[in-house]
């Protein structure tokens, strides 16, 4: 039974497989047929489109060829037209150049003809000039023969006669011109100076260099000297100042050319005397303290001067150098106070004249800056001051004011002249300066020597403390009309050879006396 069932299953499976294969084979054949038909139709469509595309491309190609030919033809026509125009323009330009060349040739020929004509004229004029020179030479020889004088002799006679004739007129004219100019200049200068001085007020007290230290008693001298002189040697070696201890009661004299070192020594000794402990170690401490105090004092003095005058933007080193002038004196006048006065007076003069007031004050404040170091370096304070100003890049106007305020170089600006005037005002005002007897006598002797060196001078007297020179001349050698010229020459020599504040009047005196006795 099981065998029949197994055989039935196998037979059913075979039949089922046959049926499935039959259906699948029939369906695939139908799909393949449809696919082939679709492919054929697509190929036909592609072929048709290709033919159409070829036709369109041929048509576009023909159109492009036509457009290109038209553009080429048009460009050729334009090029031909441009070539023709350029050729015509070049032809016209050639014609103009040929015409110009022809004109230049004609002008060159005309110039050549004119040059030949001028050469001929020049030759004729030269021949005529030579002929006239010969005639003039012959006439001159004839005149010299008739007059018995040569040409140079006759010229000298005429010049001497003219000099004698017009010397008096020239002297009178010179006197009138000088009087008129002096009157106008004096009036203007007096107005400016009086206005400036009225606006500026300052104490008329001159400073003196402190060189004496007062002691409480005579015993202190021995303590300052120390055992075997060790204290005094220490002070002198540390400060560079010579201590003079003599019979002057209760005082020690300090001697040194450097005012700052002398001031350091003075402060140190005063501190030692006040403290009472005087020995080398203590001396070193006090000297060092005195140096620091002086450095602070110098800086503060410079800053105070800058603040008082209103001069801004000064280099810090310039301010320190300016402060050193607090301990410098000239003829008893404090150099720093003098510089402040000059700065203020210069600023006021500049304001009256409408000039730069700030620059004027700057030049006035720095005009004597070289005096702060002239005891340390070689050279005049003018040279050293100009070097300092250039080192710290001060304006050229300030440098020129420093160099020209004593007449060492020529003043190149009005401010330089104002600084020189303000310097003279500050130095010449009452009580500003003191002059020692030796310098005064030398100045008076030099004045009389300069005036006596001129020919015709009989006697010379310097009066009014050297502010007036009276010159007596010999009347037989000097005429009245020569007095004005000689006074002018003497004043010029005094200006060139002497340095003095204010002005010096030269008074010429010519006196003729005739005496006879009745018997």
PESUL-V634017 format. One record per residue. PHI is phi in degrees with one decimal (NA if undefined). Layout:
phi=(PHI;PHI)
//
This chain:
phi=(NA;-63.5;-65.6;-64.1;-69.1;-64.2;-67.4;-64.7;-66.7;-63.7;-66.1;-64.4;-65.7;-65.1;-64.0;-65.1;-64.5;-65.3;-63.8;-63.3;-62.9;-59.9;-67.0;-64.7;-65.7;-68.5;-66.5;-63.8;-64.0;-67.1;-65.7;-64.9;-64.5;-65.3;-63.2;-65.7;-64.9;-63.5;-62.9;-62.7;-62.9;-63.9;-64.4;-65.2;-64.3;-61.6;-64.9;-65.2;-64.4;-61.1;-62.6;-64.3;-63.5;-62.9;-62.9;-64.6;-63.4;-61.8;-66.3;-64.6;-62.8;-63.2;-64.1;-64.1;-62.4;-64.7;-62.7;-62.2;-61.6;-65.5;-65.0;-61.3;-64.3;-67.2;-62.8;-65.4;-64.4;-63.2;-63.0;-61.4;-64.0;-64.2;-63.3;-63.3;-64.9;-63.4;-63.3;-66.1;-64.1;-63.0;-64.9;-65.8;-64.0;-62.3;-64.8;-63.7;-62.8;-63.1;-65.2;-64.8;-61.5;-65.6;-63.1;-63.2;-62.9;-64.3;-64.1;-62.2;-64.7;-64.7;-62.7;-63.4;-63.2;-65.1;-62.3;-62.5;-65.6;-66.1;-63.3;-65.0;-63.6;-60.4;-62.3;-64.5;-64.1;-64.3;-62.9;-66.6;-64.0;-61.4;-64.5;-64.8;-62.4;-64.3;-64.6;-65.0;-62.4;-64.6;-65.2;-62.5;-62.1;-65.3;-64.8;-63.0;-66.6;-70.7;-84.2;74.3;-132.7;-81.7;-62.7;-65.5;-64.5;-63.4;-63.3;-62.7;-63.7;-64.3;-64.7;-64.7;-64.0;-65.8;-64.0;-66.1;-72.4;-102.5;-61.4;-62.9;-62.3;-65.9;-64.5;-64.1;-62.3;-62.2;-64.0;-64.1;-63.8;-64.0;-64.3;-65.8;-65.3;-66.3;-63.7;-66.8;-65.9;-62.9;-63.1;-64.9;-65.5;-63.4;-61.1;-64.3;-67.6;-62.4;-61.5;-68.3;-67.7;-63.3;-76.9;-112.1;-120.2;-146.6;-70.3;-92.8;-123.2;-93.4;-87.6;-120.5;-70.9;-77.4;-132.1;-127.5;-109.0;-78.9;-112.9;-70.7;-161.0;-71.3;-61.4;-64.3;-60.6;-63.4;-68.9;-68.6;-67.2;79.6;-66.0;57.3;76.6;-69.7;-67.8;-67.2;-65.6;-64.1;-61.7;-66.3;-70.8;-78.5;-103.4;73.9;-116.4;-87.1;-97.1;-108.4;-111.7;-121.5;-82.0;-62.6;-70.9;51.9;-157.0;-122.2;-96.6;-105.2;-126.7;-165.2;-76.4;-93.1;-66.2;-71.7;-64.0;-63.8;-68.8;-60.7;-63.6;-61.4;-64.4;-63.5;-66.9;-61.4;-65.7;-65.3;-64.5;-66.8;-72.9;90.5;-92.4;-120.5;-153.8;-53.8;-64.3;-66.2;-63.0;-60.0;-62.7;-68.5;-64.2;-63.6;-62.4;-63.6;-61.7;-64.4;-63.5;-65.5;-62.2;-65.5;-62.3;-62.5;-62.6;-65.6;-64.7;-63.9;-64.5;-65.9;-64.2;-64.1;-66.7;-67.4;-88.6;77.7;-83.8;-107.9;61.4;-81.8;-60.8;-54.6;-68.3;-64.0;-63.1;-65.9;-62.3;-62.1;-66.4;-63.8;-71.0;-61.2;-102.4;-109.8;-125.8;-137.4;55.1;83.7;-94.0;-65.5;-66.6;-68.7;-63.7;-61.9;-65.0;-64.6;-60.7;-62.1;-61.4;-68.4;-66.0;-62.9;-62.0;-69.1;-61.9;-64.1;-66.6;-67.3;-95.6;75.9;-99.6;-71.2;-68.2;-62.8;-67.3;-64.2;-62.4;-61.7;-64.3;-66.0;-67.3;-98.3;-65.6;-110.9;-61.6;-67.2;-68.8;-71.6;-131.8;-69.4;-89.4;-108.0;-117.7;-79.9;117.2;-74.0;-66.6;-69.2;-63.5;-64.8;-63.9;-66.2;-64.5;-63.1;-62.6;-70.1;-61.3;-99.9;57.1;-76.8;-58.4;-62.6;-63.0;-65.8;-61.2;-65.5;-63.1;-65.1;-74.4;-105.0;-72.0;-113.4;80.9;-66.8;-129.7;-77.9;-72.2;-104.1;-147.7;-65.4;-62.5;-62.6;-69.0;-65.4;-62.7;-62.9;-65.9;-65.0;-62.9;-66.5;-63.7;-66.3;-79.1;-95.5;-66.8;-58.3;82.2;-74.8;-133.4;-120.0;-119.4;-72.3;-64.4;-66.6;-64.0;-63.2;-64.4;-62.9;-67.0;-64.5;-64.1;-66.3;-58.8;-66.0;-66.3;-62.6;-67.5;-71.7;-74.9;-85.7;-66.7;88.9;-86.3;-95.4;-140.5;-134.6;-130.5;-93.2;-124.3;54.8;56.8;81.5;-93.7;-145.5;-120.1;-102.7;-114.8;-98.2;-109.2;-80.7;-65.2;-75.7;-106.4;-120.3;-89.2;-60.4;-70.8;-86.2;-63.0;-63.7;-66.1;-66.7;-61.1;-65.2;-66.6;-64.3;-63.5;-64.7;-63.0;-64.3;-62.8;-77.5;-107.5;-122.2;-114.6;-154.9;-82.2;72.8;-139.3;-120.4;-91.6;-103.6;-109.2;-93.7;-129.6;-124.6;-130.7;-115.5;-120.1;-120.3;-122.8;-152.2;-111.4;-89.2;-108.1)
//
